Amino acid sequence: MSHRTGLNGSERPLDVAYDTALLDLDGVVYAGGEAIAHAVESLVAAREQGMRLAYVTNNAARTPGTVAEHLTRLGVPAEAGDVITSAQAVARLIADQLPAGARVLTIGGEGLLVALRERGLEPVASADDDPAAVVQGYAPTVDWRQLTEATYAVNRGLPWFASNTDLTIPTARGKAPGNGALVEVVRIATGAEPLVAGKPLPPMHRETVIRTGARRPLVVGDRLDTDIEGANAAGVDSLLVLTGITAAAELLAAEPKYRPTYVDEDLRGLLSAQPEAESSRCGGWVASAEEDGLVLEGEGSPLDGLRALCGAAWTAAGEGSYGQDTGKALARLGLQP
């Protein structure tokens, strides 16, 4: 498949063009527990239009039921069956390799414990509890003692699994360490490598397909290295929203596996058609890649300017990552690098 050199267009609103939105949560729907601007009303409108909403998260700390209750409190009616977590994906991965009733040393929160039990596995808390495997998932309560137990078990040669390896998570106060940072502690202490289930890897996509049955899915996320990469690996279209981790300069520098199909400011993008950034033109903007960096001419909305810049940067980068200056062009749009 040829690499993308510009953003696609859609003449129809995305909530009409696709039957199911596979939505990331942190940085897309909420941050620090509070709804992101325009998220609730956009999701309610998309659902009323007939689009199915499925919430696909690498965060393994909470159960699907707890996540659904949170979404409902925010104003987005949801049921446990609408939520797919990396805890569920890693539990299925482990259950495929271990016999029913096997003990698993579990480092993580309630979401991971529940997912393991649903697969007929028995979570334990110590390397001395005769576990057959080790699994790590994010929880804000994970401490040195738990990481030490995981290290003991992995050093004994037990199979090691991780729900995901996101190094950071978005919070209301900014970026915070994610499960990937905790996995790194055990990796450094053991020299081992875990089997990982979460986005962007196939076990998470498999779990999502099994649970949603989506035929024309659209992945919606804020991260290039999980949401968008996972969508591209699965051959699924994607919408990047600029409400979470990814900054404009990162988008422009993205190599092919990280390039989204569409980009929008927030979840209002679900309700609108998307302009095609043909080559390096979008709206009233024309972008070009010169020797000293990106150049932007014309006028229009900042978002259309960013779309035009994507076309210029990705065309110039080809199969690589655009490494020239983007700051001046982004400053003209009033966007932070």
N, C-alpha and C positions, 0 to 999 in steps of 0.2 A: 504494500500500500504506500502511495506517495505521501510525503510529509506535507502538512498543512502550511501554506504560505500566507494565509489571511483568514479572518473570521468569516464564517458562513452567514448567509442571510436566511430569513424565514418570512414568507409573505403572510403566513397565518400566525396569530399569537401562539406562543409555545404551549400554552395550556390546551390548545386545540390540536396542534400538530403532533403532540405526544400523549399517550394514554396514561402514563404513570411518571410522576416525579420521584426520583430516588434522592431524597434530601439529606444532606449532612445536617447536623444540629448545631454544634459549637461553632460560632462564627457565621452561621447562616440564618438560623431561626432565633437563637438566643446567644448571649454572652454573659457569663457570670450569673446565669439563672434568669436574667431579664430579657424580654423580647427585644430583638433588634428592630429599629425603626422600619415601618411598612411591612414587616414580616407577617404579622397576624392577619391583617386585612387582605394581603395578597394571597395567602394560603386559603383563607375562607372563600375568596372569590374564585380561585382556581378549582377548588373542590365543588363549588356550586356550578361551575362550567362543565363538570363531569370528569375532571382529572383525578385519578387516584393519587393520594399522597402517602408515600412510604418513607419512613425516617431511618436512614442508614448511618450508623455512627460507629466510629472506632473506639469510642469511650466505653469501656467494659465495666465501669463502676456500678451503674444502676441497672435495675431490672427493667425489661420492656414495660411492665405495668407502671412502675414509678415514673418512667419517662413519659408515658401516655398521660398520666395524671398531671404532670408538670405542664405538658402542652395544653391540656384542657383548661388548666387554671389560667394560662396565658391568653386563652380565647380561641385555641385551635382544637376543636373536638378530635380526640384520637383514642384508639383502643390499643391494647397491648400487641395485638396482631399486626398493627401498622408499624411497629418498631423492630428493626433488625440491628443487632449489636455484634461487635467483634467477639464478645464473650460467647454468643451462640455459635459463631463460625469456628472459633477455636475448640469449643466443646465437641462439635461434630467431628473436627479433625482428629481430636484425641480419641474419641469413641470409635472411629474407624480403625484405630491401630491397637486399642487395648480391649480386653474382654470386659463384659458387663460386670459391674461391681468393683472394678479396679480402683485402688486408692491413688489420688493425685494430690501432691503437695501444691497448695493453692496460695499464691501471693496476689491479693486483690480484694475487691469489694463484693457486696451482696450480689451484684449482677453476674459475676463470674461463678460464685457458689451455686446460684440457682440454675444457671445454664449447664453446669457440670452434672448436677443432680437430675436434670431433665433428660440427660443422655445416659443415665444409669451409672454414673461414676460417683465415687465417694471422696469429697474433699477432706484433706488432712492438713495439719498446721506445722508439722515437724518432719525433718529428714529422718527422724528415728521412728516414724509411724509406719514404716514399711511401704512407702509410696512406690508406684510403678512408673511415675512420670512427674514432671514439674511444670507448672503453668504460671505465667505472670500476666496480670492485667492491671490497669491503672486503678488506684484508689488513693484519695488524699491522706489516708491513714497508714499507708505502707511505710514501714520504718526499717531501721538498721537490722533489728532482730530478724524480721521476715526475709530481708535480702540475704542475710547470713545463712538462714535455713536453706534458701534456694541455692546458694553457693555450695554448701555442704553436699546437697543432693546431686547437683550437676557435676561436681567433682568426683562423685561416686560412679559417674557414667550413665545416669538416668536420662531418658529422653526429655528434652526441654522445649517447651512451647511458649509462645507469646501471643497475646490477643492482637497486638499491633506494636509498631515501633515509632509512633509519632514522637519526635523529640520534644515538642512543645504543644501546649493547649492554650486557646485564647480564654482570657478571663476578663471581667469588668475592669481590672486594673492593668491589663496588658498580658504579654506572653508569660506562661508559667511552665515548669518542667512537666513533660508528659510521660507516658509509659516507656517510650523509647529511651529516655534518660535513665529510668530505673533498670531497664534491661541492660544498658551499657555498664552499670555497676557490676552485675553478675558476669557479663561478658569479659570485662577486664579482670575479674577475680578468677575466672575459670579458663579463659581462652576458648570457650565453646561458642557455638552458634545455635540460636533457637530456630525452630520451625515457626513461622509467623503466619497468622490467619487473616489479619485485617487488611483494609484497603492499603495499597492498590493490588494486593495479591489475589490469585484465583479463588481461594477458599471463601473469601468474603463475597465475591461476585456469585459464587455457587449458592451460598446461603441466601442471598438476596433473591435470586431467580427462583429458588425452591419456594420461598415464602411469599413472593408477590405474584408470580406468574405473568409479569409484565411482558407485553409484546412490542410496544414502541416506547421504551423507557428513555428518560432524560435525567442524567446525573446532574445534580445541583450541589456545588460545593464552593468552599473558599480557599482550598489548598491545591496547589499544583501537584505536589508530590504524593498525594493520596487520592483525593477525589478525581482530579483530571487524569492523572496517570492511570488510575484504575479504570476509568471510562474508556480511555484510548486502548488499553490492553484488552478490554472486552469488546471493542468495536462498537461502543455506545456513544451517542452524542452527549455533549456536556455544556452546562452553563456555569461560568465562573462568576460569582458575586464578590464585590470588593468590600465586604463588610467584616472580613476576618483577617486571616493571616497574610494573604498575598497582597503585596504592594505593586504599584504600577510598573516600577522598574523591573521587578522580578518577572512580571508577565511579558514584558518586551524582550527580556533575555532568555525566555523559555526555549529549551530545545524541543524537538518535535514531540516527544512522548508526553510533554507537559502542556501542550498547546490546546486550549479549549475550543469548542465549536462556536460558542457565543460568549460574550462578556456583557455584564450589566452592573449597575450600581448596587442593586439590592434585589429582593425577591419580586419587586414590581416587574422585573424583566420577564417573569413567567406569563404575565398578562398582556404582553405586547409582541408585535412582530419585531423582527430583528433585521436591521439594515446589513447588507452584504458589504464588507470592506474589500471591494474589488481591487486587487493589487494593493495599492497604498492610498486609496481614495475612500472617503466615507463622509456623507453629508457635504458640508462645504469645505472640507479639509483635504489637502494633498500632502503626503509625507514622502520624504526621500531619505535614503541612507548615503551620507557623504563621508569623505575620508575622516573628518573630525567628529562624526556622530550624526544623529538624526536631526533633520530639518523639517519644520512644519509650516505650511503656508495655508492661508484661507481664514475662514471663520465658521463658527457653529458651536454645537454643544461640546463640552469637554470630553464626554464619553465618545462621541463620534471621532474627535481628534485622537483619542487613545486607540480606537479601532483602526484608524488609518495608520497610526504608528506601528501597530502590530503587523500590518501588512508589509510595511517597509522593512522593519527589523527582521521579521521571519524570512522574508524573501532574501535579504542580504545574508542571513545566517545559514540558510540552507538546512543541512542536517545537523548543524551545530548550534551553539548558543551565541546570541548577539552580544558582543563585548565592548562596543564603542559607547561614547557618551550619549546618555538619554536625558540628562538633567535639564538642559536648556529647553528641549522640546516639551518636557513635562511641566516645566515652570510656566511656559506660555499658556498651558491649559489650567494652571492653578492647582496642579496635582503634586502631591508629595512623592518623591522617588521611592 
